[in-house]
Amino acid sequence: MTKLIIQIPCLNEQDTLASTIARLPREVPGIDVVEWLVIDDGSSDNTGQIARDCGVHHIVRHRRNRGLAQAFRTGIRAALDAGADIIVNTDADGQYEGEDIVKLVQPIVSGEADVVIGDRGVAKNEHFGPVKKRLQRLGSLVVRRLSRTDITDAVSGFRAISRAAAIQINITTEFSYTTDMLIQAGRKRLAITSVPVRTHATPRPSRLFSSVPRFIINTGITIARAYTTHNPLRAFVSLGAVLTVIGLIPMLRFVWFFLLGESDGHIQSLVIGGALLIVGTIIGVLGILADLVSANRKLIEQALTEIRELRDSAPADTAALDKVSDDVRLKRKAGTEG
């Protein structure tokens, strides 16, 4: 039996949650059970009550607002605990068309993908302003290069994840999970694809960021952190190499004047160049240490994945052990009576 759980992170969504749930599909081809999960991220309105009134199967609440990334993590954990084989994440503001969930999960149902991203067609989307279009396309280009994937809408929150992929992904950012998750999935060589989806206008401003500059800074930090986490050697060694090359320039300048017999007054070039060479070397060594830490992190992630898989199989194993115990008791009883 294949179970799909559609999770909806919410923060004060009492005005739009009911209409969003009303558009969710009740049946999906290739799926036996469809359930809904609402993550109430410390809402101060009636979001939780509306979710209950709408018949949501699973409701998880944070006592205070913990951010979108943590709400996503909580939802994934709750969906896995509820036995989800496929998890779909969508927004509560009605931006995405609920019927497109059918298209979103098909590559996973058919075994073609582990992660499916809903492509909003940013370049031609009439609901996006010109500034947002440029920022989204630039961000997607950067993430596509760093994750080695061919996803054109990297920050789309409308996505489907197989159970195996959800077990392997560990979100570490506190801002937004979208880029972190995609970089992780790409670096772990999961099968990722995208499908075109429809969108609707959302009149209320985003609750993820208060201004465009703040969004750019936070997204940049998230991308840099995710890439450095999974590629520390390349990140640190590249930075160290750049500083080393820059440091060589003033040192070569000093050598040139020294050969001409005019080194007096150019000692500052030697000092600056030497300092940059030392810093570049230190950063390179830090890259080697960071790579060793990254190798240890991979081992820890593998252990976490195996623990989660063992936890998934625990109920079946427990039932098997109970059956064996019953058989032993029956044999002992039969032997006693004989």
N, C-alpha and C positions, 0 to 999 in steps of 0.2 A: 504494500500500500504506500503510495507516494503522497506526502503531505507538503503543501505549500502554506507558508505563513507570511502574510503581508504585514510588515511592521511600519508604524507611523510615529516618529518622534514628534512630540507636541510641547509647545509652550504657549499657554493662553490662546488656544485655538477654538474657543467655544463658538465663534461665529462661522467657522468654515468646516469644522470637523465632520459634522453630520452630513453635509453635502458631499464631502470627500469620500466618506464611507459608503454613501449611497451609490457612488459610481464604481465602487470596487466590484470585480467579477465574483460571482458565487460559484461558478464552475469554470474550469480551465481544461482544455484537452490534454490528456496524458497525466492529469493530476486527479487523485482519488478524493483528497480532502483539502479544502481551502479554509484557512482560519485567519483571523485578524489579531494583531497585537498592537496595543497603544502604549507608548512610553511617555508618561506624563512627567516632564522634566521640571517639577516644582511649580506647576501652574498655580496662579492665584485666582483663577476664575473657575467656571464649572466644566472645564475640559474633561475631567475624570468622570463626572456624572453623565455627561453627554455620551461618552464612550460606553458606559454601562447601559444607557437607554437605547443605544444603537445596536446592542447585542454583541459587542466586541468580546471575543473569546478569552483574550488574555490582556490584562492591564497591569503595568508595572509603574510604580510612582517613585520619583526621587523626592525626598523631603524638602530639598531646595534646588534651585537651578544649578545644574552642573555642566551645561554646555552641550552642543550638538554632538561632539565626538564621544563624550561619555554616554549620552543617550543612545547613540548608535551601538556602542559596545554593550550596553545593558540589554538592548533589544536583541542583538545577535546571541548573547548568552541565554536569554530567556527563550528565544526561538529554538535554539539547539536543545535546551532542557525539555522543551515541549515536543521534541521529536520531529522538527522540521527537516525535510529533505532538500527543500529549496526555500530561500528567504528572499523576499522582495522588499526593498526599502523605498518608500515614497514620502512625499511631503504632505502635511495636513492643510496647507493653504490652497489646495486645488490647482496648483500649477500644472500637474501632470494629468493626462487622461487615463482614468482607471482601466478602461477597456484595453489599453495598450499593454497591460500586464500579460495578456495572452501571448503577444508577440515577444515580450521580454523574456519569458521563461522557456520558450520553445527551443532555443539552442542548447539549453541545459537538459531539457527533457529528452532531446534527441542525442545527447551525448557529445555534442560538438563543442561545448564551452563550459568553463568553470565559473566565469564571471561575465555578465552581460551588462553593458552600460547603455542607458537610454540616450540616444543622440538627439538633442533638441534642434539641430540645424541652426546653430548660433548665427552663422553668417547671414542667413535669410529670415531669421525669426522676427516677426513683426512686433512681438511683445518686448523685445530688448532694444534699449537705446543704443546710439552709436558708440558711446564710451564703453558700455558694458560689453558690446560685441567685440570691440578691439581687445579689451582686457581678457575676456573669456578665450578668445582665439590665441592670444599671446601665452596665457597660462597653459592652455592645452598643448601648445607647441612645445613649451619647456618640459612639461610632464611627459609628453610623448617621447621626447628625446631621452630623458632620464630613465624612464621605465622600459624603454625599448618596446613599446607597443604602438599600435596604429589606431589609437582612440582619438577622435577629433573633438570630443566634448568631455574633457577629463574631470570637470567639477560637477557634472550632473549627479544629483542625488538619487535619481531614478535608476535603480540597478538591481539585478538579480544575482544571487550567489548560491552556488551549490553547497551542500553540507560539508563536503570534503574541503572546499576552499575556505569556508567560514571557520573551520577548525584550525586551519593553518595561518590565518591572518591575525595579527596582533596589533591593533591600533594603539599608537603611542602618543599622538598629538593631542592637544587639548583644544584646538581651534576647530578644524574641520577634518573629517575622516576621509574625504573624497580623494585628495591627491596622495595622502599617505597610503591608503589602501591600494591605489592603482600602482604606485611605485613598488610596493611590496609584492603585489600579485605578478607584476612584470618580472621582477628580479627572481621570484620563485618559479618562474616559467609556467605559470598557470595559463590555461587557454582562455584568452580574453577576446571578446568581440563586442560589437555595438549594433543596435538596431534603431532606425528612425522612430521617434515618438512625437506625439502631438502635445502642445502646451496651451495653457490658458493664461490670460492676464491676471496678475495678482495685484490688487490695488494697494494693499498695505506694504510698507517698507520692510526690507529684510531684517530679521532679528539676529542674524548671524554677525553683522557688523554695523557700526554706527556711521561710517563714512568710507568713501572709496579709498583714500590714502591708507586708512587703517586696515582695510581689507587687503590691499596690495602688500603691506608690510607683513601682516600675519600669514598670508598665503606664501609669501617668499620665504619666511622663516620655516614654515611647515615643509615646503619643498626641499629647502637646503638641509633641514634636519633629517628628513626621510632619506634623502639621497646619501648623506654622510653616514647615516646609520647602516645602510646596506652596502656602501662602497667606500669605506673609510680610507683604504690604502690609496685608491685613485684620487679621492678628494684632497687628502693631505699632501700626498706626493706632488700632485699637480700644483697646489698652492706653493709648496716649498720650492718647486722647480722654477716657478714664475719669479719668486723673490730672489732666487739664486741668479737667474739671468739678469734681473734688474741690478743686483749687486755687482755683477761682473762688469757692467758698463762703466761706472765710475772708477773701478779698479784698473780697467784697461786704459781709461783716460789718464790715470796717474802713471801707468807704465809708459805710455806714449810720451808724456812730458819728461819722464825720467830718462828715457833713451835720448831725448833731445837735450838733456842737461838742464831742463827747466822745471825740475820737480819742486823747487821752493814755491810755497804758496798754494800747492795743490794737495797737501797732505790730507785735507778734509775729504777729498775723493777716496783716498785709501781707507779712511775711517768709516765713511758711510758705506762703501762697498763691502768692507770687512764685516760690518754689523749686519748688513742684509744677507751676506753669505752664512753667517752664524745662525741667524733667524731661520733662513731657508733650510739649513741642515737640521735644526731642532724640529721644525715642522715635519720634515721628512721622517725623522726618527719617531715622532709622535704618530705619524701615519702607520708605521710598522707596528707600534704598540696597539693602536686602535684596531688594526687588522686582526691582531691576536685576540683582542676583546671581542671583535665581531665573530670570529670563529667560535669562541665560547658561547656567544649569544645564539648562534645557529644550533649548537648542541642543546642549549636550553629550550629553544623553540621546538626542536625535534622531540625532546622529552615531554614538553607540554602537549604536543600533538598526539603522542602515544598515550599520554594520560587521559586526554579527552576521548580518544578512541576506545580505550579500556573502559572508561566510564559509560560510554554509549553501549558497549557490549555487556556491561555488568548485569542488567536485568535478565538478559537471556542466559548468561552464565549461572546466575543465581537460580533460575528456574531449572536449569539442567542439574545443578547440584542438589536441589530439592528432590528432583525425580530419582537421582541416584540414591539419596538418603532413604527415600520411601522404598525403593527396591531392596536395599540392604535390610531395612526393618522387616519387610515382608519375608525375606529369606530366613532371617533370624527367627521370626515367629514360626515359620513353617518347620524349621529345624527343631525348635523347642517342642512343638506339638508332636513332631514325629518321634 
